[in-house]
Amino acid sequence: MYSMTGYGMGESSNDRFHTKIEIKSVNNRYCDIAIRLPRNLISLEEKIKREIKSKVSRGKIDVFINIESIENTSSTIDVDIPLAKQYYEALLKLNKGLGLNDEVRLFDIYKMPNVITSTVEENDIEDYWKVIKEALDISIESFLDMRKIEGENIKLDIHSKLSNIVSSAEIIKNRAPISLEENTKKFKENISNNLKDENLDIQRLTTEVAIICDKLSIDEEITRIFLHISQLNDIINSNEPIGRKLDFLIQELNREVNTIGSKSTDIEILNNVVNLKSEIEKIREQIQNIE
């Protein structure tokens, strides 16, 4: 089991570059990866995403890549003069439109997007990728280690809460036949006390009472609760991404508990329904952190 929150860092160098990569993630329904790397290496973005997606299935993941050149590379610096002039004219127009008298400086222009760009030779791209890949592998490994440690802590907590659910479910299971018998007895007594018709069809009446009591039976719900608990225990011991499966099962478990609460009037059962709903909600919150 892996948590969706984590952090990892990796570094790598050759005789030309030094790379430091940091990865951090938070909860997300999907695998959403945002990469910050130098503009002149934007062609490597999809490669980096593929490497991460091969190891991670869910989470909002931010990747920060910092590269320092140890020696000069064959990068080419380009200046887009026509674009710079357009920015200059736009700034003058904005200045006039706002009734300002500010000076338009070189700093205001060269910081604009695509005025100054840097391109890297194909051979250099491959050299960059080798160093980035090494740092990326290290950062992903430490990132996954942290997610796994947190995931194991979540697993222990869920196991504990499932144990509490089993305890309350056992109490309900043991109490259910007693409660049903008491309800059946009350129905019969109330009917006997309120209906004095000598021509009353006792057999038909008994059948109707049995039907009513059968509708009040919670045996099926109890059976499904223990089935869902067993399934939850099996799934959380899996090494595959399980967050969506757990979310579905916990909804089903909650549905059975709600049904028991709506059918029963027994105080002991209802008290344990409250306990079950409380533990289920705690598990639901934890599941939001699981990949």
WOTACOR-V781912 format. One line per field, one symbol per residue. ss: DSSP state (~ for helix, > for strand, _ for the rest). phi: phi as a letter, one per 30 degrees, with the letter a starting at -180 (. if undefined). burial: # if it has 9 or more other ideal C-beta (glycine too) atoms within 8 Angstrom, else .. A space follows every 50 residues. Layout:
ss: ???
phi: ???
burial: ???
//
This chain:
ss: __>__>>>>>>>>___>>>>>>>>>>____>>>>>>__~~~~~~~~~~~~ ~~~_____>>>>>>>>>>>______>>>>_~~~~~~~~~~~~~~~~~___ _____~~~~~_____>>>>__~~~~~~~~~~~~~~~~~~~~~~~~~~~~~ ~~~~~~~~~~~~~~~~~~~~~~~~~~~~~~~~~~~~~~~~~~~~______ _~~~~~~~~~~~~~~~__~~~~~~~~~~~~~~~~~~______~~~~~~~~ ~~~~~~~~~~~~~___~~~~~~~~~~~~~~~~~~~~~__>_
phi: .cdccabbbbbabbdcbbbbbbbbbbdadbccccccbeedcdddeddddd ddddcbcbkcccbcccbcddbdcddcccccdeddddddddddddedddic bdddceedcdddeidcbbccdeddeddddeddddddedddddddeddddd ddddedddeddddddddddddddddeddddddddddeddddddcccddcd dddddddddddddddddcddddedddddddddddddcdcdebeddddddd dddddddddddddccddddddddddddddddddeddddccd
burial: ############....#########..#..#.#.#.#..##..##..##. ###..#.######.#.#.....#.#....#..##..##..##..#..... ...#...##..#..####.##..##.######################.# ##.##.###.##.###.##.###.##..##.###..##..#......... ....##..##.##..###..##.###.##.###.##.....##..##.## .###.######.##.#.###.##.###.##.###.##.###
//
